[in-house]
């Protein structure tokens, strides 16, 4: 069973030192919140999402199978990059990680379809991708949608949500208890 995580990103299963001062904890969290950068998390996460999409498409194309492991990899990668780049501890970083992880899966599946179509028609992948427009991309998603896709997407969203914030550790709680 997964360990509970609070909305501030702290692990609720980590043992807080006895007598931890709530005021010190709040000051420590304020310092962490001052270091947050949602734009950096967005940029880093978007780059990670594109990389994960390319990896998803490559593995799917090479194996001929959509592996659930790739959803875990995509979501975890995106979430960790959002957390590292954005230094987030608040819920908006979790939401960002979840959305970018979902987009990563969608783009990965679209790329797979483009790769297969390009190969079938003897075209370059770039020529196929350059022809994508909103309308035909939505149609492509509908045509290539498979029954297991919601499961894969859900796993990626969960992982993106889960890994997108910094979790307080025993070391953090020790620092809090030693604050003046």
QUIKA-V23794 format. One record per pair of residues at least 24 apart in sequence whose C-alpha atoms are under 8 Angstrom apart, sorted by the first residue. I is the first residue (numbers start at 1). J is the second residue. D is the distance in whole Angstrom. If there is no record, write none. Layout:
[[I,J,D] [I,J,D]]
This chain:
[[7,90,6] [7,91,6] [8,89,5] [8,90,5] [8,91,7] [9,89,5] [9,90,6] [9,91,8] [9,165,6] [9,166,6] [9,167,5] [9,168,7] [10,89,8] [10,166,7] [10,167,5] [10,168,5] [10,169,8] [11,167,6] [11,168,6] [11,169,7] [14,169,7] [14,170,7] [15,170,7] [16,170,7] [16,173,6] [17,173,7] [17,174,7] [17,177,7] [20,176,8] [20,177,6] [21,177,7] [24,176,6] [24,177,7] [24,179,7] [25,176,6] [28,176,7] [32,87,8] [32,88,8] [32,89,7] [33,88,7] [33,89,7] [33,90,8] [35,87,6] [35,88,8] [36,86,6] [36,87,5] [36,88,5] [36,89,7] [37,85,8] [37,86,5] [37,87,6] [37,88,7] [38,86,5] [38,88,7] [38,93,7] [39,86,7] [40,82,8] [40,85,5] [40,86,5] [41,81,7] [41,82,4] [41,83,7] [41,84,8] [41,85,5] [41,86,4] [41,87,8] [41,88,8] [41,93,7] [42,82,7] [42,86,8] [42,96,7] [44,81,6] [44,82,6] [44,85,6] [44,86,8] [45,78,5] [45,79,7] [45,81,6] [45,82,5] [45,85,8] [45,97,7] [45,100,7] [46,78,8] [46,100,7] [48,77,7] [48,78,5] [48,81,7] [49,74,7] [49,77,8] [49,78,6] [49,100,6] [49,101,6] [49,103,7] [49,104,5] [50,104,6] [50,107,8] [52,77,7] [52,78,8] [52,104,6] [52,105,8] [52,108,8] [53,104,5] [53,105,6] [53,106,8] [53,107,6] [53,108,4] [53,109,8] [53,111,8] [54,108,6] [54,111,7] [55,108,8] [56,105,8] [56,108,5] [56,109,8] [57,108,5] [57,109,6] [57,111,6] [57,112,5] [58,112,8] [60,112,7] [61,112,6] [61,115,8] [61,116,8] [68,152,6] [71,105,7] [71,152,5] [71,153,7] [71,155,6] [71,156,5] [72,155,6] [72,156,5] [72,159,6] [73,156,8] [74,101,6] [74,104,7] [74,105,7] [74,156,6] [74,160,8] [75,101,5] [75,102,8] [75,155,7] [75,156,4] [75,157,6] [75,158,7] [75,159,5] [75,160,4] [75,161,8] [76,156,7] [76,159,5] [76,160,6] [76,162,8] [76,163,6] [77,160,8] [78,160,6] [78,164,8] [79,159,7] [79,160,4] [79,161,6] [79,162,7] [79,163,5] [79,164,4] [79,165,8] [80,160,8] [80,163,5] [80,164,6] [80,165,8] [81,164,7] [82,164,5] [82,165,8] [83,163,7] [83,164,4] [83,165,5] [83,166,6] [87,165,7] [87,166,7] [88,164,7] [88,165,5] [88,166,6] [89,165,5] [89,166,5] [89,167,7] [90,165,7] [91,165,8] [93,161,8] [93,164,6] [93,165,6] [94,160,7] [94,161,4] [94,162,7] [94,163,8] [94,164,5] [94,165,6] [95,161,6] [96,161,8] [96,164,8] [97,157,8] [97,160,4] [97,161,5] [97,163,8] [97,164,5] [98,156,7] [98,157,4] [98,158,7] [98,159,7] [98,160,4] [98,161,5] [99,157,7] [99,160,8] [100,160,7] [101,153,8] [101,156,6] [101,157,5] [101,159,8] [101,160,5] [102,153,6] [102,154,8] [102,156,6] [102,157,6] [105,153,6] [105,156,7] [106,141,8] [109,141,8] [109,144,8] [110,137,8] [110,140,7] [110,141,7] [113,140,8] [113,144,7]]
